[in-house]
Amino acid sequence: MAGKLQCGNGVKAFATHLIISQMVALNRIQKQLAAMIGSVISEAPLLKYVWTLHEALEQWEAHAVESLFRAPSTHVDETSMRVDKNSIGFMSTLPEIRPYDLC
């Protein structure tokens, strides 16, 4: 195929997941993607995928922070405490603050 090589959304999402969620080093991601797709992706596009995600979530994050400040209760997620030698886990969340509202 002539022209600039472009990666699909799946490759971009996978690379972003490895960078953000798994905190894998960029050189290791480059090696893994090269083994999967047969081409090396430089660091600049990998970092651009993270920046694109940041820009996409920026408005949602501002709304979520504002909602948390106005909320009548504190948002608590996956918290546990020890009571009588037993660990008790609990979760409290606000229905209007959900990442899947982006769709």
Jmol script that loads the backbone (N, CA, C; Angstrom):
load data "model"
ATOM      1  N   MET A   1       0.854  -1.164   0.000  1.00  0.00           N
ATOM      2  CA  MET A   1       0.000   0.000   0.000  1.00  0.00           C
ATOM      3  C   MET A   1       0.906   1.235   0.000  1.00  0.00           C
ATOM      4  N   ALA A   2       0.659   2.115  -0.937  1.00  0.00           N
ATOM      5  CA  ALA A   2       1.446   3.330  -1.023  1.00  0.00           C
ATOM      6  C   ALA A   2       0.920   4.364  -0.038  1.00  0.00           C
ATOM      7  N   GLY A   3       1.792   5.227   0.426  1.00  0.00           N
ATOM      8  CA  GLY A   3       1.357   6.284   1.328  1.00  0.00           C
ATOM      9  C   GLY A   3       1.725   6.009   2.764  1.00  0.00           C
ATOM     10  N   LYS A   4       1.230   6.875   3.602  1.00  0.00           N
ATOM     11  CA  LYS A   4       1.518   6.823   5.032  1.00  0.00           C
ATOM     12  C   LYS A   4       0.800   5.641   5.685  1.00  0.00           C
ATOM     13  N   LEU A   5       1.511   4.921   6.554  1.00  0.00           N
ATOM     14  CA  LEU A   5       0.903   3.813   7.289  1.00  0.00           C
ATOM     15  C   LEU A   5       0.026   4.368   8.397  1.00  0.00           C
ATOM     16  N   GLN A   6      -1.194   3.872   8.484  1.00  0.00           N
ATOM     17  CA  GLN A   6      -2.114   4.314   9.520  1.00  0.00           C
ATOM     18  C   GLN A   6      -2.549   3.122  10.354  1.00  0.00           C
ATOM     19  N   CYS A   7      -2.633   3.335  11.662  1.00  0.00           N
ATOM     20  CA  CYS A   7      -3.075   2.279  12.568  1.00  0.00           C
ATOM     21  C   CYS A   7      -4.566   2.421  12.807  1.00  0.00           C
ATOM     22  N   GLY A   8      -5.229   1.301  12.989  1.00  0.00           N
ATOM     23  CA  GLY A   8      -6.652   1.328  13.280  1.00  0.00           C
ATOM     24  C   GLY A   8      -6.922   1.657  14.736  1.00  0.00           C
ATOM     25  N   ASN A   9      -8.197   1.835  15.034  1.00  0.00           N
ATOM     26  CA  ASN A   9      -8.595   2.183  16.406  1.00  0.00           C
ATOM     27  C   ASN A   9      -8.234   1.099  17.404  1.00  0.00           C
ATOM     28  N   GLY A  10      -8.271  -0.154  16.988  1.00  0.00           N
ATOM     29  CA  GLY A  10      -7.923  -1.250  17.893  1.00  0.00           C
ATOM     30  C   GLY A  10      -6.476  -1.189  18.344  1.00  0.00           C
ATOM     31  N   VAL A  11      -5.582  -0.911  17.409  1.00  0.00           N
ATOM     32  CA  VAL A  11      -4.155  -0.791  17.745  1.00  0.00           C
ATOM     33  C   VAL A  11      -3.933   0.418  18.646  1.00  0.00           C
ATOM     34  N   LYS A  12      -4.597   1.528  18.319  1.00  0.00           N
ATOM     35  CA  LYS A  12      -4.471   2.740  19.143  1.00  0.00           C
ATOM     36  C   LYS A  12      -4.987   2.489  20.562  1.00  0.00           C
ATOM     37  N   ALA A  13      -6.132   1.827  20.664  1.00  0.00           N
ATOM     38  CA  ALA A  13      -6.710   1.550  21.987  1.00  0.00           C
ATOM     39  C   ALA A  13      -5.813   0.610  22.779  1.00  0.00           C
ATOM     40  N   PHE A  14      -5.279  -0.410  22.109  1.00  0.00           N
ATOM     41  CA  PHE A  14      -4.405  -1.361  22.791  1.00  0.00           C
ATOM     42  C   PHE A  14      -3.143  -0.674  23.297  1.00  0.00           C
ATOM     43  N   ALA A  15      -2.533   0.160  22.448  1.00  0.00           N
ATOM     44  CA  ALA A  15      -1.316   0.871  22.853  1.00  0.00           C
ATOM     45  C   ALA A  15      -1.605   1.829  24.002  1.00  0.00           C
ATOM     46  N   THR A  16      -2.725   2.534  23.928  1.00  0.00           N
ATOM     47  CA  THR A  16      -3.099   3.461  25.000  1.00  0.00           C
ATOM     48  C   THR A  16      -3.330   2.712  26.305  1.00  0.00           C
ATOM     49  N   HIS A  17      -3.987   1.561  26.222  1.00  0.00           N
ATOM     50  CA  HIS A  17      -4.210   0.731  27.413  1.00  0.00           C
ATOM     51  C   HIS A  17      -2.877   0.313  28.037  1.00  0.00           C
ATOM     52  N   LEU A  18      -1.939  -0.110  27.197  1.00  0.00           N
ATOM     53  CA  LEU A  18      -0.642  -0.537  27.725  1.00  0.00           C
ATOM     54  C   LEU A  18       0.094   0.621  28.393  1.00  0.00           C
ATOM     55  N   ILE A  19       0.003   1.815  27.791  1.00  0.00           N
ATOM     56  CA  ILE A  19       0.710   2.972  28.344  1.00  0.00           C
ATOM     57  C   ILE A  19       0.076   3.424  29.656  1.00  0.00           C
ATOM     58  N   ILE A  20      -1.238   3.592  29.657  1.00  0.00           N
ATOM     59  CA  ILE A  20      -1.908   4.187  30.810  1.00  0.00           C
ATOM     60  C   ILE A  20      -2.223   3.151  31.897  1.00  0.00           C
ATOM     61  N   SER A  21      -2.919   2.093  31.535  1.00  0.00           N
ATOM     62  CA  SER A  21      -3.377   1.138  32.552  1.00  0.00           C
ATOM     63  C   SER A  21      -2.278   0.204  33.032  1.00  0.00           C
ATOM     64  N   GLN A  22      -1.479  -0.290  32.099  1.00  0.00           N
ATOM     65  CA  GLN A  22      -0.453  -1.267  32.465  1.00  0.00           C
ATOM     66  C   GLN A  22       0.910  -0.633  32.735  1.00  0.00           C
ATOM     67  N   MET A  23       1.069   0.649  32.390  1.00  0.00           N
ATOM     68  CA  MET A  23       2.318   1.396  32.586  1.00  0.00           C
ATOM     69  C   MET A  23       3.534   0.676  31.995  1.00  0.00           C
ATOM     70  N   VAL A  24       3.356   0.158  30.783  1.00  0.00           N
ATOM     71  CA  VAL A  24       4.435  -0.523  30.077  1.00  0.00           C
ATOM     72  C   VAL A  24       5.313   0.537  29.421  1.00  0.00           C
ATOM     73  N   ALA A  25       6.610   0.323  29.414  1.00  0.00           N
ATOM     74  CA  ALA A  25       7.550   1.260  28.800  1.00  0.00           C
ATOM     75  C   ALA A  25       7.302   1.341  27.293  1.00  0.00           C
ATOM     76  N   LEU A  26       7.521   2.522  26.733  1.00  0.00           N
ATOM     77  CA  LEU A  26       7.251   2.737  25.312  1.00  0.00           C
ATOM     78  C   LEU A  26       8.043   1.794  24.424  1.00  0.00           C
ATOM     79  N   ASN A  27       9.311   1.544  24.749  1.00  0.00           N
ATOM     80  CA  ASN A  27      10.106   0.650  23.898  1.00  0.00           C
ATOM     81  C   ASN A  27       9.552  -0.784  23.910  1.00  0.00           C
ATOM     82  N   ARG A  28       8.998  -1.221  25.026  1.00  0.00           N
ATOM     83  CA  ARG A  28       8.396  -2.557  25.080  1.00  0.00           C
ATOM     84  C   ARG A  28       7.099  -2.612  24.278  1.00  0.00           C
ATOM     85  N   ILE A  29       6.338  -1.511  24.307  1.00  0.00           N
ATOM     86  CA  ILE A  29       5.114  -1.446  23.507  1.00  0.00           C
ATOM     87  C   ILE A  29       5.470  -1.467  22.028  1.00  0.00           C
ATOM     88  N   GLN A  30       6.517  -0.734  21.652  1.00  0.00           N
ATOM     89  CA  GLN A  30       6.954  -0.736  20.260  1.00  0.00           C
ATOM     90  C   GLN A  30       7.311  -2.148  19.807  1.00  0.00           C
ATOM     91  N   LYS A  31       8.035  -2.887  20.628  1.00  0.00           N
ATOM     92  CA  LYS A  31       8.421  -4.254  20.277  1.00  0.00           C
ATOM     93  C   LYS A  31       7.204  -5.161  20.163  1.00  0.00           C
ATOM     94  N   GLN A  32       6.252  -5.027  21.094  1.00  0.00           N
ATOM     95  CA  GLN A  32       5.068  -5.875  21.065  1.00  0.00           C
ATOM     96  C   GLN A  32       4.212  -5.584  19.839  1.00  0.00           C
ATOM     97  N   LEU A  33       4.014  -4.307  19.544  1.00  0.00           N
ATOM     98  CA  LEU A  33       3.222  -3.950  18.361  1.00  0.00           C
ATOM     99  C   LEU A  33       3.921  -4.365  17.081  1.00  0.00           C
ATOM    100  N   ALA A  34       5.244  -4.251  17.037  1.00  0.00           N
ATOM    101  CA  ALA A  34       5.993  -4.686  15.852  1.00  0.00           C
ATOM    102  C   ALA A  34       5.811  -6.184  15.628  1.00  0.00           C
ATOM    103  N   ALA A  35       5.788  -6.943  16.712  1.00  0.00           N
ATOM    104  CA  ALA A  35       5.563  -8.380  16.583  1.00  0.00           C
ATOM    105  C   ALA A  35       4.141  -8.682  16.111  1.00  0.00           C
ATOM    106  N   MET A  36       3.190  -7.835  16.481  1.00  0.00           N
ATOM    107  CA  MET A  36       1.789  -8.074  16.121  1.00  0.00           C
ATOM    108  C   MET A  36       1.446  -7.594  14.712  1.00  0.00           C
ATOM    109  N   ILE A  37       1.912  -6.392  14.342  1.00  0.00           N
ATOM    110  CA  ILE A  37       1.493  -5.817  13.058  1.00  0.00           C
ATOM    111  C   ILE A  37       2.605  -5.768  12.017  1.00  0.00           C
ATOM    112  N   GLY A  38       3.828  -6.097  12.411  1.00  0.00           N
ATOM    113  CA  GLY A  38       4.927  -6.144  11.450  1.00  0.00           C
ATOM    114  C   GLY A  38       5.570  -4.807  11.151  1.00  0.00           C
ATOM    115  N   SER A  39       5.192  -3.774  11.859  1.00  0.00           N
ATOM    116  CA  SER A  39       5.794  -2.454  11.674  1.00  0.00           C
ATOM    117  C   SER A  39       6.052  -1.819  13.034  1.00  0.00           C
ATOM    118  N   VAL A  40       7.140  -1.062  13.108  1.00  0.00           N
ATOM    119  CA  VAL A  40       7.462  -0.355  14.350  1.00  0.00           C
ATOM    120  C   VAL A  40       6.748   0.997  14.337  1.00  0.00           C
ATOM    121  N   ILE A  41       6.089   1.312  15.425  1.00  0.00           N
ATOM    122  CA  ILE A  41       5.448   2.610  15.591  1.00  0.00           C
ATOM    123  C   ILE A  41       6.363   3.440  16.491  1.00  0.00           C
ATOM    124  N   SER A  42       6.716   4.620  16.039  1.00  0.00           N
ATOM    125  CA  SER A  42       7.633   5.457  16.835  1.00  0.00           C
ATOM    126  C   SER A  42       6.937   5.974  18.091  1.00  0.00           C
ATOM    127  N   GLU A  43       7.719   6.584  18.967  1.00  0.00           N
ATOM    128  CA  GLU A  43       7.182   7.073  20.234  1.00  0.00           C
ATOM    129  C   GLU A  43       6.176   8.202  20.052  1.00  0.00           C
ATOM    130  N   ALA A  44       6.394   9.067  19.072  1.00  0.00           N
ATOM    131  CA  ALA A  44       5.515  10.230  18.879  1.00  0.00           C
ATOM    132  C   ALA A  44       4.056   9.831  18.643  1.00  0.00           C
ATOM    133  N   PRO A  45       3.754   8.896  17.739  1.00  0.00           N
ATOM    134  CA  PRO A  45       2.347   8.496  17.588  1.00  0.00           C
ATOM    135  C   PRO A  45       1.779   7.845  18.850  1.00  0.00           C
ATOM    136  N   LEU A  46       2.591   7.072  19.551  1.00  0.00           N
ATOM    137  CA  LEU A  46       2.109   6.444  20.785  1.00  0.00           C
ATOM    138  C   LEU A  46       1.711   7.504  21.804  1.00  0.00           C
ATOM    139  N   LEU A  47       2.530   8.531  21.939  1.00  0.00           N
ATOM    140  CA  LEU A  47       2.208   9.610  22.875  1.00  0.00           C
ATOM    141  C   LEU A  47       1.031  10.440  22.381  1.00  0.00           C
ATOM    142  N   LYS A  48       0.878  10.538  21.066  1.00  0.00           N
ATOM    143  CA  LYS A  48      -0.267  11.269  20.525  1.00  0.00           C
ATOM    144  C   LYS A  48      -1.572  10.548  20.842  1.00  0.00           C
ATOM    145  N   TYR A  49      -1.554   9.212  20.874  1.00  0.00           N
ATOM    146  CA  TYR A  49      -2.761   8.460  21.247  1.00  0.00           C
ATOM    147  C   TYR A  49      -3.201   8.836  22.663  1.00  0.00           C
ATOM    148  N   VAL A  50      -2.237   8.976  23.578  1.00  0.00           N
ATOM    149  CA  VAL A  50      -2.549   9.358  24.957  1.00  0.00           C
ATOM    150  C   VAL A  50      -3.093  10.785  24.992  1.00  0.00           C
ATOM    151  N   TRP A  51      -2.489  11.680  24.213  1.00  0.00           N
ATOM    152  CA  TRP A  51      -2.951  13.071  24.177  1.00  0.00           C
ATOM    153  C   TRP A  51      -4.370  13.151  23.614  1.00  0.00           C
ATOM    154  N   THR A  52      -4.666  12.363  22.593  1.00  0.00           N
ATOM    155  CA  THR A  52      -6.005  12.343  22.007  1.00  0.00           C
ATOM    156  C   THR A  52      -7.025  11.885  23.040  1.00  0.00           C
ATOM    157  N   LEU A  53      -6.680  10.879  23.824  1.00  0.00           N
ATOM    158  CA  LEU A  53      -7.573  10.419  24.887  1.00  0.00           C
ATOM    159  C   LEU A  53      -7.776  11.518  25.918  1.00  0.00           C
ATOM    160  N   HIS A  54      -6.697  12.194  26.286  1.00  0.00           N
ATOM    161  CA  HIS A  54      -6.794  13.304  27.239  1.00  0.00           C
ATOM    162  C   HIS A  54      -7.761  14.374  26.739  1.00  0.00           C
ATOM    163  N   GLU A  55      -7.624  14.746  25.482  1.00  0.00           N
ATOM    164  CA  GLU A  55      -8.509  15.767  24.918  1.00  0.00           C
ATOM    165  C   GLU A  55      -9.959  15.299  24.883  1.00  0.00           C
ATOM    166  N   ALA A  56     -10.165  14.013  24.571  1.00  0.00           N
ATOM    167  CA  ALA A  56     -11.529  13.477  24.502  1.00  0.00           C
ATOM    168  C   ALA A  56     -12.197  13.447  25.874  1.00  0.00           C
ATOM    169  N   LEU A  57     -11.408  13.218  26.927  1.00  0.00           N
ATOM    170  CA  LEU A  57     -11.970  13.097  28.273  1.00  0.00           C
ATOM    171  C   LEU A  57     -11.951  14.404  29.058  1.00  0.00           C
ATOM    172  N   GLU A  58     -11.345  15.443  28.508  1.00  0.00           N
ATOM    173  CA  GLU A  58     -11.170  16.690  29.252  1.00  0.00           C
ATOM    174  C   GLU A  58     -12.498  17.298  29.698  1.00  0.00           C
ATOM    175  N   GLN A  59     -13.464  17.379  28.805  1.00  0.00           N
ATOM    176  CA  GLN A  59     -14.752  17.973  29.152  1.00  0.00           C
ATOM    177  C   GLN A  59     -15.497  17.100  30.166  1.00  0.00           C
ATOM    178  N   TRP A  60     -15.457  15.777  29.971  1.00  0.00           N
ATOM    179  CA  TRP A  60     -16.116  14.880  30.921  1.00  0.00           C
ATOM    180  C   TRP A  60     -15.488  15.007  32.306  1.00  0.00           C
ATOM    181  N   GLU A  61     -14.149  15.084  32.366  1.00  0.00           N
ATOM    182  CA  GLU A  61     -13.469  15.188  33.654  1.00  0.00           C
ATOM    183  C   GLU A  61     -13.861  16.473  34.384  1.00  0.00           C
ATOM    184  N   ALA A  62     -13.925  17.581  33.657  1.00  0.00           N
ATOM    185  CA  ALA A  62     -14.322  18.841  34.277  1.00  0.00           C
ATOM    186  C   ALA A  62     -15.742  18.740  34.836  1.00  0.00           C
ATOM    187  N   HIS A  63     -16.631  18.101  34.082  1.00  0.00           N
ATOM    188  CA  HIS A  63     -18.014  17.911  34.545  1.00  0.00           C
ATOM    189  C   HIS A  63     -18.051  16.999  35.775  1.00  0.00           C
ATOM    190  N   ALA A  64     -17.264  15.930  35.768  1.00  0.00           N
ATOM    191  CA  ALA A  64     -17.237  14.999  36.900  1.00  0.00           C
ATOM    192  C   ALA A  64     -16.708  15.675  38.162  1.00  0.00           C
ATOM    193  N   VAL A  65     -15.655  16.481  38.019  1.00  0.00           N
ATOM    194  CA  VAL A  65     -15.103  17.186  39.173  1.00  0.00           C
ATOM    195  C   VAL A  65     -16.131  18.162  39.734  1.00  0.00           C
ATOM    196  N   GLU A  66     -16.787  18.908  38.856  1.00  0.00           N
ATOM    197  CA  GLU A  66     -17.810  19.853  39.300  1.00  0.00           C
ATOM    198  C   GLU A  66     -18.957  19.132  39.999  1.00  0.00           C
ATOM    199  N   SER A  67     -19.369  17.982  39.453  1.00  0.00           N
ATOM    200  CA  SER A  67     -20.446  17.201  40.077  1.00  0.00           C
ATOM    201  C   SER A  67     -20.043  16.689  41.449  1.00  0.00           C
ATOM    202  N   LEU A  68     -18.779  16.280  41.601  1.00  0.00           N
ATOM    203  CA  LEU A  68     -18.303  15.815  42.900  1.00  0.00           C
ATOM    204  C   LEU A  68     -18.305  16.941  43.927  1.00  0.00           C
ATOM    205  N   PHE A  69     -17.928  18.142  43.502  1.00  0.00           N
ATOM    206  CA  PHE A  69     -17.940  19.276  44.428  1.00  0.00           C
ATOM    207  C   PHE A  69     -19.360  19.635  44.867  1.00  0.00           C
ATOM    208  N   ARG A  70     -20.336  19.447  43.987  1.00  0.00           N
ATOM    209  CA  ARG A  70     -21.724  19.785  44.316  1.00  0.00           C
ATOM    210  C   ARG A  70     -22.474  18.624  44.971  1.00  0.00           C
ATOM    211  N   ALA A  71     -21.883  17.451  45.025  1.00  0.00           N
ATOM    212  CA  ALA A  71     -22.559  16.257  45.520  1.00  0.00           C
ATOM    213  C   ALA A  71     -22.831  16.347  47.027  1.00  0.00           C
ATOM    214  N   PRO A  72     -23.965  15.784  47.458  1.00  0.00           N
ATOM    215  CA  PRO A  72     -24.285  15.809  48.885  1.00  0.00           C
ATOM    216  C   PRO A  72     -23.457  14.819  49.699  1.00  0.00           C
ATOM    217  N   SER A  73     -22.832  13.871  49.049  1.00  0.00           N
ATOM    218  CA  SER A  73     -22.028  12.888  49.770  1.00  0.00           C
ATOM    219  C   SER A  73     -20.704  12.691  49.048  1.00  0.00           C
ATOM    220  N   THR A  74     -19.780  12.096  49.724  1.00  0.00           N
ATOM    221  CA  THR A  74     -18.464  11.840  49.162  1.00  0.00           C
ATOM    222  C   THR A  74     -18.523  10.619  48.258  1.00  0.00           C
ATOM    223  N   HIS A  75     -17.822  10.677  47.156  1.00  0.00           N
ATOM    224  CA  HIS A  75     -17.710   9.541  46.248  1.00  0.00           C
ATOM    225  C   HIS A  75     -16.641   8.597  46.795  1.00  0.00           C
ATOM    226  N   VAL A  76     -16.998   7.363  47.066  1.00  0.00           N
ATOM    227  CA  VAL A  76     -16.070   6.370  47.588  1.00  0.00           C
ATOM    228  C   VAL A  76     -16.130   5.163  46.667  1.00  0.00           C
ATOM    229  N   ASP A  77     -14.972   4.643  46.308  1.00  0.00           N
ATOM    230  CA  ASP A  77     -14.942   3.542  45.369  1.00  0.00           C
ATOM    231  C   ASP A  77     -14.002   2.458  45.870  1.00  0.00           C
ATOM    232  N   GLU A  78     -14.510   1.254  46.000  1.00  0.00           N
ATOM    233  CA  GLU A  78     -13.724   0.085  46.388  1.00  0.00           C
ATOM    234  C   GLU A  78     -12.892   0.334  47.647  1.00  0.00           C
ATOM    235  N   THR A  79     -13.539   0.725  48.682  1.00  0.00           N
ATOM    236  CA  THR A  79     -12.877   0.985  49.949  1.00  0.00           C
ATOM    237  C   THR A  79     -13.191  -0.149  50.913  1.00  0.00           C
ATOM    238  N   SER A  80     -12.258  -0.498  51.744  1.00  0.00           N
ATOM    239  CA  SER A  80     -12.525  -1.532  52.736  1.00  0.00           C
ATOM    240  C   SER A  80     -11.975  -1.080  54.080  1.00  0.00           C
ATOM    241  N   MET A  81     -12.532  -1.670  55.130  1.00  0.00           N
ATOM    242  CA  MET A  81     -12.023  -1.392  56.472  1.00  0.00           C
ATOM    243  C   MET A  81     -12.167  -2.661  57.304  1.00  0.00           C
ATOM    244  N   ARG A  82     -11.352  -2.765  58.313  1.00  0.00           N
ATOM    245  CA  ARG A  82     -11.347  -3.951  59.171  1.00  0.00           C
ATOM    246  C   ARG A  82     -12.263  -3.713  60.371  1.00  0.00           C
ATOM    247  N   VAL A  83     -13.211  -4.636  60.562  1.00  0.00           N
ATOM    248  CA  VAL A  83     -14.125  -4.582  61.694  1.00  0.00           C
ATOM    249  C   VAL A  83     -14.130  -5.974  62.329  1.00  0.00           C
ATOM    250  N   ASP A  84     -13.768  -6.059  63.588  1.00  0.00           N
ATOM    251  CA  ASP A  84     -13.731  -7.334  64.310  1.00  0.00           C
ATOM    252  C   ASP A  84     -12.971  -8.413  63.533  1.00  0.00           C
ATOM    253  N   LYS A  85     -11.775  -8.089  63.074  1.00  0.00           N
ATOM    254  CA  LYS A  85     -10.882  -8.998  62.356  1.00  0.00           C
ATOM    255  C   LYS A  85     -11.431  -9.438  60.998  1.00  0.00           C
ATOM    256  N   ASN A  86     -12.458  -8.800  60.508  1.00  0.00           N
ATOM    257  CA  ASN A  86     -12.996  -9.090  59.179  1.00  0.00           C
ATOM    258  C   ASN A  86     -12.869  -7.840  58.320  1.00  0.00           C
ATOM    259  N   SER A  87     -12.545  -8.032  57.052  1.00  0.00           N
ATOM    260  CA  SER A  87     -12.502  -6.906  56.126  1.00  0.00           C
ATOM    261  C   SER A  87     -13.869  -6.743  55.498  1.00  0.00           C
ATOM    262  N   ILE A  88     -14.371  -5.547  55.535  1.00  0.00           N
ATOM    263  CA  ILE A  88     -15.663  -5.243  54.936  1.00  0.00           C
ATOM    264  C   ILE A  88     -15.416  -4.272  53.791  1.00  0.00           C
ATOM    265  N   GLY A  89     -15.846  -4.644  52.597  1.00  0.00           N
ATOM    266  CA  GLY A  89     -15.708  -3.766  51.446  1.00  0.00           C
ATOM    267  C   GLY A  89     -17.016  -3.069  51.165  1.00  0.00           C
ATOM    268  N   PHE A  90     -16.946  -1.831  50.728  1.00  0.00           N
ATOM    269  CA  PHE A  90     -18.161  -1.120  50.375  1.00  0.00           C
ATOM    270  C   PHE A  90     -17.880  -0.161  49.225  1.00  0.00           C
ATOM    271  N   MET A  91     -18.936   0.203  48.526  1.00  0.00           N
ATOM    272  CA  MET A  91     -18.815   1.112  47.408  1.00  0.00           C
ATOM    273  C   MET A  91     -19.976   2.088  47.452  1.00  0.00           C
ATOM    274  N   SER A  92     -19.679   3.334  47.270  1.00  0.00           N
ATOM    275  CA  SER A  92     -20.700   4.365  47.194  1.00  0.00           C
ATOM    276  C   SER A  92     -20.393   5.208  45.973  1.00  0.00           C
ATOM    277  N   THR A  93     -21.374   5.459  45.160  1.00  0.00           N
ATOM    278  CA  THR A  93     -21.144   6.250  43.962  1.00  0.00           C
ATOM    279  C   THR A  93     -22.353   7.117  43.671  1.00  0.00           C
ATOM    280  N   LEU A  94     -22.156   8.100  42.854  1.00  0.00           N
ATOM    281  CA  LEU A  94     -23.244   8.975  42.461  1.00  0.00           C
ATOM    282  C   LEU A  94     -23.692   8.583  41.053  1.00  0.00           C
ATOM    283  N   PRO A  95     -24.984   8.440  40.808  1.00  0.00           N
ATOM    284  CA  PRO A  95     -25.447   7.951  39.511  1.00  0.00           C
ATOM    285  C   PRO A  95     -25.113   8.870  38.348  1.00  0.00           C
ATOM    286  N   GLU A  96     -24.931  10.168  38.591  1.00  0.00           N
ATOM    287  CA  GLU A  96     -24.670  11.069  37.474  1.00  0.00           C
ATOM    288  C   GLU A  96     -23.201  11.145  37.082  1.00  0.00           C
ATOM    289  N   ILE A  97     -22.321  10.436  37.761  1.00  0.00           N
ATOM    290  CA  ILE A  97     -20.896  10.461  37.461  1.00  0.00           C
ATOM    291  C   ILE A  97     -20.450   9.066  37.041  1.00  0.00           C
ATOM    292  N   ARG A  98     -20.512   8.817  35.755  1.00  0.00           N
ATOM    293  CA  ARG A  98     -20.120   7.512  35.227  1.00  0.00           C
ATOM    294  C   ARG A  98     -19.334   7.716  33.944  1.00  0.00           C
ATOM    295  N   PRO A  99     -18.170   7.044  33.791  1.00  0.00           N
ATOM    296  CA  PRO A  99     -17.393   7.213  32.575  1.00  0.00           C
ATOM    297  C   PRO A  99     -18.142   6.739  31.323  1.00  0.00           C
ATOM    298  N   TYR A 100     -19.046   5.776  31.474  1.00  0.00           N
ATOM    299  CA  TYR A 100     -19.722   5.289  30.268  1.00  0.00           C
ATOM    300  C   TYR A 100     -20.804   6.233  29.774  1.00  0.00           C
ATOM    301  N   ASP A 101     -20.967   7.391  30.423  1.00  0.00           N
ATOM    302  CA  ASP A 101     -21.877   8.405  29.890  1.00  0.00           C
ATOM    303  C   ASP A 101     -21.274   9.095  28.667  1.00  0.00           C
ATOM    304  N   LEU A 102     -19.988   8.814  28.386  1.00  0.00           N
ATOM    305  CA  LEU A 102     -19.345   9.436  27.227  1.00  0.00           C
ATOM    306  C   LEU A 102     -19.930   8.966  25.913  1.00  0.00           C
ATOM    307  N   CYS A 103     -20.417   7.745  25.879  1.00  0.00           N
ATOM    308  CA  CYS A 103     -20.890   7.164  24.614  1.00  0.00           C
ATOM    309  C   CYS A 103     -22.132   7.844  24.095  1.00  0.00           C
TER     310      CYS A 103
END
end "model"
wireframe off; spacefill off
backbone 0.3
color backbone group
